[in-house]
Amino acid sequence: MPSPAARRGVLGRLSLEMKDLGAEYLAGREGVQLFGLLNLYLEQEQRFQPREKGLSLIEATPEDDNTLCPRLRNAKVEDLRSLTNFFGSCTETFVLAVNILDRFLALMKVKPKHLSCIGVCCFLLAARIVEEECNIPSTHDVIRISQCKCTASDIKRMEKIISEKLHYELEATTALNFLHLYHTIVLCHTSERKEILSLDKLEAQLKACNCRLIFSKAKPSVLALCLLNLEVETLKSIELLEILLLVKKHSKVNDTEFIYWRELVSKCLAEYSSPECCKPDLKKLVWIVSRRTAQNLHNSYYSVPELPTIPEGGCFDESERICNWKFVPVDDFHLFSSPSSGNHQSVL
């Protein structure tokens, strides 16, 4: 562990570096600590980024029954987002699950039939890292809700494979880490209202980008910076933009790279907020049930005895209320016949 003198030396060098960047007013004690954390993230981001060669192979793959194409990957990420929402997991769990998924897919040749099991494993691995123990869903519940058609043993084996292939380095530095840090840096050095820059909105936009394979090729620091830059531009805040430019300079993001990814992010967010994307899905929700379950459902539905409507404004006393009920004898239940059972879909 570094001595107090060594720590003071590091803080001093960081302060001088920030002054050289023209960020004297960011060089306070809190600013130095935040930029020190930013330096740590910048050192780690390349280590946890999916292999670009592997992602490019997926991008170039045509749709086929036996190959993993971008559409299947994007659909699986949408499933991860649904699982995250259903179990009430935080955004960090979703982003980390996507990172684990993409790193594994970029490393291994995966068949589409295994993708459901892999997706569930990535979600569970991320949840165990991020969530409080009481909020981690059980393997059985995730299997049941995701309908991934695999057993708990399958999940356990696949989790081991994923962990081994990623050398057990699952806790990654993601774009969400940068987004939170950039957001904190900007708000710590602005005189404007804190609520003007919504972190929830930025997180939602990041999740939209995560659902597109192309953004897994972007550096997490650049992707987060693009999201924040576009939001600041919509706010038309000169002060926030100046602070963000200093952060961009400190992160050593070149203009060509920044402009390229900002255009892609802008296009993605425009499509994400378009009426075509926001309109509700008109497809009916379909539940596929077994023959036995279907028979039980229909039996329980048709075996409910028909009772008279209870009047809302009635003025009769309790004895009249009891006497007016018409009970259906147990022997008469056979009158409510159930439809023939068979394999079918129950549509809600």
C-alpha angles and dihedrals in degrees: 000000000000118000122247089255091053091048090051088051092053092048090049093052091048090050092051091046091053091049089052087055090056093252100122093143090053093054097088121122094269092044092052091052093048093049090046088057089047090055089052092051091048090053092051104040097083091051093059099040119110115254107271092213091056092047091050090053090054090047092053094047115109119223110276137150093246102039135070111242130181092260092058092047092049091047090052091052089052087054089052090053090051091050090049091052094044095052093040093241120163127255090255090063092053095046092047091048090053090048092052091046095050094044090053095044091049090053103042136045102242127191117223092239090065095048096090092054091046092050093052091048092051090051093049093046091050093045092053090053099043110026130074112258092251091055098051109108119228120255090240093054093048092049091049096047096041093046088215093158095229134113131242088255090055090052092049093050093046092048089055092050093050093046093049094047090050090045090242089290096133101137098084138181103246139181088263090062090054092044092054092045095047089048091052093047093050095047093046091060104039131090092207125103113287094225092058091086107054114209091191090058092048091050091051090051091049090052089052090054091047088061089066117075093214093069092059085073093059121092108256091232092053095045092051091046092052092052092049093045093053091049092049090050091055089052090052091219114159093189094053091045092052091052090048092052090054090051090049091051092048090050090053093231109165119225096240093055092043095051092046095054095038090059091051092047091048091052092048093050091047090055091043092055096041120115090246091060097038099047114105120262107255095197114115117246108249125201116195110207136179124256093255093049091047091051092049092048093052094043092053091046097051097038095066107112115235111246129188120261113265109237114237099207099035119146099200124119129244094269092054090046091057095043094051094061116106109211121203111225117237090239090062094060090093088070089074099076120195122227120253112281125232144128109306145133122261108216121202 
